[in-house]
Amino acid sequence: MEYRQLGRSGLRVSTLTLGTMTFGTTALASSLGHVDEAGVRRQVDIALDAGVNLIDTANMYSIGASETLVGKAIQGRRDQVLISTKVRFPMADGPNDAGLSRNHILEQIEASLTRLGTDHVDIYHVHEWDGLTPMEEYLETLDNLVKSGKVRYLGVSNFAGWQLMKALATSDAHNWNRFVSNQIYYSAEARDAEYELIPLSVDQGLGVMAWAPLAGGLLTGKYRRDAQPSEGRQITDWSEPPVRNPDKLWDTIDVLIKIADGHSASPAQIALAYLHAKTGVTTLVIGARKEEQLIDNLGAADLKLTQDEVDALDVVSAPDIIYPHWHQAACVGDRFNAADMVLHGPKRPS
């Protein structure tokens, strides 16, 4: 297992992170996995034995049940693992039971610590944007949590580029602890993050944690152009992530399968290895409904693709060059920096 620095922090995390959205028994978890307490313990054992040192959960996963199950699974070995959790989504029906208000954050960090059975969270992510709460209110609250010792590092998830840059600038202006982690959707199915979020992360020193790196199971190889499995997340009512270009998806899966055959690997392992090779990526958050899925995904940790294989996947999954990026490429491409090259560096269709 490789370990990479998380942004500009001193924290080193494994290139694969155990995701826990499948842990629990609520209706939401049921459509994703429904992993019970015994299954959670086995998954945690398997991940730690493979060298994973980060478990990612959230207060809203199964409305707290995921955190509780993680807490039970790591009891007696808290010092062996880093814990990431999140705050933002509704935890009840009251008017103050969601968002990033000081009230909600302070309530939820205490609840998360209790469920996890720990006195601190290693990475605390704001789970989504809140356009109604003043940014200074929640950034100062998060800074105070770091200073109190209840949180070690701060992360952000699912912000737009301008929202994230505003948050970083606000933290810098007040000398508050800033985000070191940017947890975003990124996969060979949709490389939208290369427009703004990954270049911003490279420029500002945030480590990228990619969630749904297999696009909700679409890139595992069990979904084919002319064949669909009898079970799986994508045949339920769950529609995240959305597929906007099915033909492009099937073309990408074809290339994944071809490369996998050459490595005697699974398409899922190739899809994960591809993201490991991408600029700015620190770790991939992998979640599993079944233990065999987790074991297969962990096999990607030591898999290295050739440059030709990376180029082939870059070409088939290339995002459109939207404005202002096409204009910049035409006019000022000779002065691009490392952040610019996240979008403009990979191979594209000729």
Secondary structure, 3 states (H helix, E strand, C coil): CCEEECCCCCCEEECEEEECCCECCCHHHHHHCCECHHHHHHHHHHHHHCCCCEEECCCCHHHHHHHHHHHHHCCCCHHHCEEEEEECCCCCCCCCCCCCCHHHHHHHHHHHHHHHCCCCEEEEEECCCCCCCCHHHHHHHHHHHHHHCCEEEEEEECCCHHHHHHHHHHHHHHCCCCEEEEEEECECCECHHHCCHHHHHHHHCCEEEEECCCHHHHHHCCCECCECCCCCHHHCCCCCCCCCCHHHHHHHHHHHHHHHHHHCCCHHHHHHHHHHCCCCEEEEEECCCCHHHHHHHHCCCCCCCCHHHHHHHHHHCCCCCCCCHHHHHHHHHHHCCCCCHHHHCCCCCC
